[in-house]
Amino acid sequence: MEKFQTTFNSNTTSANEALKSMGSLFRTEKTKLQEICTGVKTDHESFQATISSQLSQLKDELVKESTLKDSLALKSEEAKVLSTKLEASEKQVHDLLSERSVMRSSITDVTGMLPDIIETRDSMITITMRKHLAEKLRPVFAMLHRLEGVSDQSFHPKQGEKVWLVDQEKKDLKLLSSLLKRMNPKGRKSCPVTTQ
């Protein structure tokens, strides 16, 4: 009986020591697990903060991209408007060059007649001459009427009437002669036109 008691006490002591050792081990493992959980929680919060920051940055970039697209669309519309205006301006320039060509052609046709008409002492000019000049100078004086305010009615005599060269007609002819000098500064001779 005494031997059994001794064995029981020894086993109890061993069991208590084992329990203490296991308790210490469990506490150590628990501490490690708590540290791991704390680290995981910290990493998770840091990861969440990083994701939130990147999402905010992405939203800002999307807003900037949308603004940039709107600006580009506006610039594109402005470019289209400017392109349309440029085409219209080029057409106007082409039309003006065409009108200038017509003016040069008409002036070339009548320039040979101007010196005699301007210097003449006879106030009477035949209807045939005036009719011929009217046909040649009509587009020129119509253009001058727009550009310099010259009357485009100076060379429209009534059929069958004798027409006198009035002061206004002399002014028109002198203005046309001045225009010829500006357009032909080197004194290039033009081909005279004979009248019928």
C-alpha positions as CSV (number, residue, x, y, z in Angstrom):
1,M,0.0,0.0,0.0
2,E,2.8,2.4,0.9
3,K,4.5,1.6,-2.4
4,F,1.3,2.4,-4.3
5,Q,1.0,5.7,-2.5
6,T,4.6,6.6,-3.4
7,T,4.0,5.7,-7.0
8,F,0.8,7.7,-7.0
9,N,2.5,10.8,-5.5
10,S,5.3,10.5,-8.1
11,N,2.8,10.3,-10.9
12,T,0.8,13.2,-9.6
13,T,4.0,15.3,-9.3
14,S,5.0,14.4,-12.9
15,A,1.5,15.1,-14.1
16,N,1.5,18.5,-12.4
17,E,4.9,19.4,-13.8
18,A,3.6,18.3,-17.3
19,L,0.5,20.4,-16.9
20,K,2.6,23.4,-15.8
21,S,4.9,22.9,-18.8
22,M,2.0,22.6,-21.1
23,G,0.3,25.7,-19.6
24,S,3.6,27.7,-20.1
25,L,3.8,26.4,-23.7
26,F,0.2,27.3,-24.3
27,R,0.7,30.8,-22.9
28,T,3.8,31.3,-25.1
29,E,1.9,30.1,-28.2
30,K,-1.0,32.3,-27.3
31,T,1.3,35.3,-27.0
32,K,2.8,34.5,-30.4
33,L,-0.7,34.1,-32.0
34,Q,-1.7,37.5,-30.5
35,E,1.4,39.1,-32.0
36,I,0.7,37.4,-35.3
37,C,-3.0,38.6,-35.2
38,T,-1.8,42.1,-34.3
39,G,0.7,42.1,-37.2
40,V,-2.0,40.8,-39.7
41,K,-4.4,43.4,-38.5
42,T,-1.8,46.1,-38.9
43,D,-0.9,44.9,-42.4
44,H,-4.6,44.6,-43.3
45,E,-5.2,48.2,-42.2
46,S,-2.1,49.4,-44.1
47,F,-3.3,47.5,-47.2
48,Q,-6.8,49.0,-46.9
49,A,-5.3,52.5,-46.6
50,T,-3.1,51.9,-49.7
51,I,-6.0,50.6,-51.7
52,S,-8.2,53.6,-50.6
53,S,-5.4,56.0,-51.6
54,Q,-4.9,54.3,-55.0
55,L,-8.7,54.4,-55.6
56,S,-8.8,58.1,-54.7
57,Q,-5.9,58.8,-57.0
58,L,-7.6,56.8,-59.8
59,K,-10.8,58.8,-59.3
60,D,-8.8,62.0,-59.5
61,E,-7.1,60.8,-62.7
62,L,-10.5,59.8,-64.2
63,V,-11.8,63.3,-63.4
64,K,-8.8,64.9,-65.0
65,E,-9.1,62.6,-68.1
66,S,-12.8,63.5,-68.4
67,T,-11.9,67.2,-68.2
68,L,-9.2,66.8,-70.7
69,K,-11.6,65.0,-73.1
70,D,-14.1,67.8,-72.8
71,S,-11.3,70.3,-73.4
72,L,-10.1,68.4,-76.5
73,A,-13.7,68.1,-77.8
74,L,-14.1,71.9,-77.4
75,K,-10.7,72.5,-79.1
76,S,-11.8,70.2,-81.9
77,E,-15.0,72.1,-82.4
78,E,-13.1,75.4,-82.4
79,A,-10.7,73.9,-84.9
80,K,-13.6,72.9,-87.1
81,V,-15.0,76.5,-86.9
82,L,-11.6,78.0,-87.7
83,S,-11.2,75.6,-90.6
84,T,-14.6,76.6,-91.9
85,K,-13.6,80.3,-91.6
86,L,-10.3,79.6,-93.3
87,E,-12.1,78.0,-96.2
88,A,-14.4,80.9,-96.4
89,S,-11.5,83.3,-96.3
90,E,-9.6,81.4,-99.0
91,K,-12.8,81.5,-101.1
92,Q,-13.0,85.3,-100.6
93,V,-9.3,85.6,-101.6
94,H,-9.9,83.5,-104.7
95,D,-13.0,85.6,-105.6
96,L,-11.0,88.8,-105.0
97,L,-8.2,87.5,-107.2
98,S,-10.7,86.7,-109.9
99,E,-12.2,90.2,-109.7
100,R,-8.7,91.6,-109.8
101,S,-8.0,89.6,-112.9
102,V,-11.3,90.9,-114.5
103,M,-10.3,94.5,-113.5
104,R,-6.8,94.1,-115.0
105,S,-8.3,92.6,-118.2
106,S,-10.8,95.5,-118.5
107,I,-8.3,98.1,-117.7
108,T,-5.8,96.7,-120.3
109,D,-8.6,96.9,-122.9
110,V,-9.3,100.5,-122.4
111,T,-6.0,102.0,-121.1
112,G,-4.9,102.8,-124.7
113,M,-8.0,105.1,-125.0
114,L,-7.6,107.0,-121.8
115,P,-4.9,109.5,-122.7
116,D,-6.8,110.8,-125.7
117,I,-10.0,111.0,-123.7
118,I,-8.5,112.7,-120.7
119,E,-6.5,115.2,-122.7
120,T,-9.2,116.0,-125.3
121,R,-10.4,119.6,-125.6
122,D,-13.6,118.6,-127.3
123,S,-16.4,118.1,-124.7
124,M,-18.4,115.9,-127.1
125,I,-17.7,112.2,-127.1
126,T,-19.6,109.9,-129.6
127,I,-22.2,107.5,-128.3
128,T,-20.4,104.7,-130.0
129,M,-17.2,105.4,-128.1
130,R,-19.1,105.8,-124.8
131,K,-21.1,102.6,-125.4
132,H,-17.8,100.7,-126.1
133,L,-16.3,102.1,-122.9
134,A,-19.4,101.3,-120.9
135,E,-19.1,97.7,-121.9
136,K,-15.4,97.5,-121.0
137,L,-15.5,99.6,-117.9
138,R,-18.8,98.4,-116.3
139,P,-17.2,95.6,-114.2
140,V,-14.3,97.9,-113.3
141,F,-16.4,100.8,-112.1
142,A,-18.8,98.3,-110.3
143,M,-15.8,97.1,-108.4
144,L,-14.5,100.6,-107.8
145,H,-17.9,101.5,-106.5
146,R,-17.5,98.9,-103.8
147,L,-13.9,99.6,-103.0
148,E,-13.5,103.4,-103.4
149,G,-17.1,104.8,-103.7
150,V,-16.8,105.6,-107.4
151,S,-20.2,105.9,-109.2
152,D,-20.8,102.9,-111.4
153,Q,-23.3,105.0,-113.5
154,S,-20.7,107.2,-115.2
155,F,-20.7,105.2,-118.4
156,H,-24.4,104.4,-119.1
157,P,-25.6,106.9,-121.7
158,K,-29.1,106.8,-123.0
159,Q,-29.4,105.4,-126.5
160,G,-29.8,107.9,-129.3
161,E,-28.8,110.9,-127.2
162,K,-25.6,113.1,-127.4
163,V,-23.7,112.7,-124.2
164,W,-21.4,115.3,-122.8
165,L,-18.3,114.4,-120.7
166,V,-19.1,116.0,-117.4
167,D,-16.8,116.7,-114.5
168,Q,-17.7,113.5,-112.6
169,E,-16.8,111.4,-115.7
170,K,-13.4,113.1,-115.9
171,K,-12.9,112.4,-112.2
172,D,-13.8,108.7,-112.8
173,L,-11.4,108.5,-115.7
174,K,-8.6,110.2,-113.7
175,L,-9.2,107.8,-110.8
176,L,-9.0,104.9,-113.2
177,S,-5.8,106.3,-114.6
178,S,-4.4,106.6,-111.1
179,L,-5.4,103.1,-110.4
180,L,-3.6,102.0,-113.6
181,K,-0.4,103.6,-112.5
182,R,-0.6,101.9,-109.1
183,M,-1.3,98.5,-110.8
184,N,1.3,99.1,-113.6
185,P,4.1,101.1,-111.8
186,K,6.8,100.2,-114.3
187,G,4.9,101.9,-117.2
188,R,4.2,98.7,-119.0
189,K,2.4,99.4,-122.3
190,S,-1.0,97.9,-122.8
191,C,-2.5,96.9,-126.1
192,P,-4.9,99.7,-127.4
193,V,-8.4,98.7,-128.4
194,T,-9.9,100.3,-131.6
195,T,-13.5,101.4,-131.5
196,Q,-16.1,100.6,-134.0
